[in-house]
Amino acid sequence: MVKILNKLQSNLAFIPVPGNISYFYNFGSILLTCLTIQIVTGLILSMHYSPGVNNSFESVELIMKDVSGGWLTRMIHANGASFFFISIYIHVARGLFFGSFMNLGVWMTGCFMMILFMMTAFLGYVLPWGQMSYWGATVITNLISVIPFLGEKGVQWLWGGFSVSSPTLSRFFTLHFMIPLITVGFVMGHLSFLHHTQSSNPLGLSPKANSVCFHPYFSIKDVLGLILFTMMLSWLVISHPYIFMDSDNFMIANPMSTPPHIQPEWYFLFAYSILRAIPSKLGGVVALISSIGILFTLPAMSSGLGSKLSRFKFTRKVVFTILVTDFIFLTWLGCQPVEPPFVSLSQFATWTYFISILLLCI
């Protein structure tokens, strides 16, 4: 037992990390905390949720009104997802700026986890069976129909019929429960690669240069970050629990009534805006997939040492600022109606998004 504790201590507490990493590196531990919170609260909610056209909306109402602490559990789960994606996007932005995509194993496992988290969030958005849940599921799953020969059959197989219905909810509920457990395996791989290569040095130097022990120097910074995260999440859940929710989703799904403006959750709006910017349905789906898929290509397109040193150039900082601004702009455009001038602006912002990411890896 003593040997095991010593091994854990040497691999966790005394792991060497660059002495000059900033608080932006805290978002890794915050994401791990978010994942734990989402799994625990999701497990509790699954004990009271009943998938089905006639049961889903009522079971959510039951959780909110009759289950002891149910409203708190659901609000933590729902708002925790928003905090989760805020942390993910900041974590990815930090990796883009500091050239973390040069650590191939860490970057690739992180990209795969991001896709799995997005899949899980989309599936969870459908489960309450509100108006936006139904129509969002209908629109997004219909994108599979662009696949030649197999598209239409694939959509019907996913639906379990000719429309989003009870079989769809049962399948989505199962996948929403299973994918996070699969993601835990990717988290272990991500941490294993990170332990092997160490955190990237913000100065572009070797990670072993100017290294210090993780504990107590950076464990204290992680604890401080987690305390601030907990305070912000608690304040949001208690004071503004519905701020990230769509008002249409408080009404039960009605296939005979289409909302005036269909849109996903806010953390998907940037991708939704890219999807709508392309007039062709196939082109929009390709652009949508490329908005995340481009991250996988960065290690191959990077210029190595030059990319590490170029982070200090003024032009790179300008490009990064443009990318962050454009991402926020795309998110805003995603909740606007599909009409002039928003369509043209979305097309311009889409080109800016892809060009900015490519310029960052040069």
Residue pairs with C-beta under 8 A, 6 or more apart in sequence:
11 195
12 214
12 215
13 213
13 214
13 215
13 219
14 213
14 214
14 215
15 195
15 198
15 213
15 214
16 198
16 207
16 208
16 211
16 212
16 213
16 214
17 198
17 199
17 207
17 211
17 212
17 213
17 214
17 218
18 198
18 199
18 200
18 201
18 202
18 205
18 207
18 209
18 210
18 211
19 210
19 211
19 212
19 217
20 201
20 202
20 203
20 210
21 199
21 201
21 202
21 218
22 202
23 221
23 225
24 90
24 94
25 94
25 199
25 218
26 221
26 222
26 224
26 225
27 87
27 90
27 91
27 94
27 225
28 91
28 194
29 222
29 225
29 226
30 87
30 225
30 226
30 229
31 84
31 87
31 88
31 91
32 187
33 226
33 229
34 80
34 83
34 84
34 87
34 229
35 84
35 180
35 183
35 184
35 187
37 76
37 77
37 80
38 77
38 80
38 81
38 84
38 180
39 180
39 181
41 73
41 74
41 76
41 77
41 80
42 77
42 124
42 176
42 177
42 180
44 73
45 63
45 70
45 73
45 74
45 77
46 173
46 177
48 59
48 62
48 63
48 67
48 70
49 56
49 59
49 60
49 63
49 127
49 173
50 56
50 58
50 59
51 127
51 166
51 169
51 170
51 172
51 173
52 166
52 169
52 170
53 129
53 165
53 166
53 169
53 253
54 166
56 127
56 128
56 129
56 169
57 128
57 129
57 130
57 252
57 253
60 74
60 127
60 128
60 129
62 70
63 70
63 71
63 73
63 74
64 70
64 71
64 74
65 71
67 73
72 237
75 237
75 241
76 233
76 237
78 241
78 244
78 245
79 233
79 236
79 237
79 241
79 244
80 233
81 121
81 124
81 265
81 267
82 244
82 265
82 266
82 267
83 229
83 232
83 233
83 236
84 117
84 121
85 117
85 121
85 267
86 267
88 114
88 117
89 267
89 327
91 110
92 110
92 114
92 295
93 320
93 323
93 324
94 100
95 101
95 107
95 110
96 298
96 320
96 323
96 357
96 360
97 311
97 320
97 360
98 200
98 202
98 311
99 200
99 204
99 302
99 307
99 308
99 311
100 106
100 107
100 200
101 107
101 295
101 298
101 299
101 302
101 361
102 200
102 299
102 302
102 304
102 307
102 308
103 193
103 194
103 197
103 200
104 299
105 189
105 193
105 196
105 197
106 190
106 193
106 194
106 197
107 295
107 298
107 299
108 296
108 299
109 186
109 189
109 190
109 193
110 190
111 292
111 295
111 296
112 186
113 183
113 186
113 187
113 190
114 292
114 295
115 292
116 179
116 180
116 182
116 183
116 186
117 183
118 268
118 292
119 175
119 179
120 176
120 179
120 180
120 183
121 265
121 267
121 268
122 140
122 264
122 268
123 172
123 173
123 175
123 176
123 179
124 176
125 132
125 133
125 136
125 264
125 265
126 133
126 134
126 136
126 137
126 164
126 168
126 169
126 172
127 133
127 169
127 172
127 173
127 176
128 249
129 169
129 252
129 253
130 246
130 248
130 249
130 250
130 251
130 252
130 253
131 248
131 249
131 251
131 252
131 253
131 254
131 257
131 259
132 246
132 248
132 249
132 259
132 262
132 263
133 249
133 253
134 164
134 253
134 254
134 255
135 253
135 258
135 259
135 262
136 262
136 263
136 264
137 164
137 168
137 172
138 163
138 164
139 262
140 264
141 155
141 158
141 159
141 164
141 168
142 155
143 275
143 281
143 285
143 288
144 151
144 154
144 155
144 158
145 151
145 152
145 154
145 155
146 281
146 282
146 285
147 154
156 162
158 168
158 171
159 165
159 167
159 168
160 166
160 167
160 168
160 170
160 171
161 167
161 168
163 255
197 207
198 207
198 208
198 211
199 207
200 207
201 207
201 209
201 210
204 305
204 308
204 309
204 311
204 312
212 218
236 243
244 265
244 266
246 263
246 265
248 259
261 335
261 337
263 269
263 272
263 334
263 335
264 272
264 334
266 331
266 335
268 334
269 330
269 331
269 332
269 333
269 334
269 335
270 291
270 327
270 330
270 331
270 334
270 353
271 288
271 291
271 292
271 334
272 334
273 330
273 331
273 333
273 334
273 346
273 349
273 350
274 284
274 287
274 288
274 291
274 330
274 346
274 350
274 353
275 284
275 285
275 287
275 288
276 284
276 334
276 338
276 343
276 346
277 284
277 287
277 343
277 346
277 347
277 349
277 350
278 284
278 286
278 287
278 347
278 350
287 350
290 354
291 353
291 354
294 354
294 357
294 358
295 357
298 357
298 360
298 361
301 358
301 361
301 362
302 361
302 362
303 310
303 361
303 362
306 362
307 361
307 362
310 316
310 362
316 359
316 360
319 356
319 359
319 360
320 356
320 360
322 352
322 356
323 352
323 353
323 356
323 357
323 360
326 349
326 352
326 353
326 356
327 353
329 345
329 349
330 346
330 349
330 350
330 353
333 342
333 345
333 346
333 349
336 342
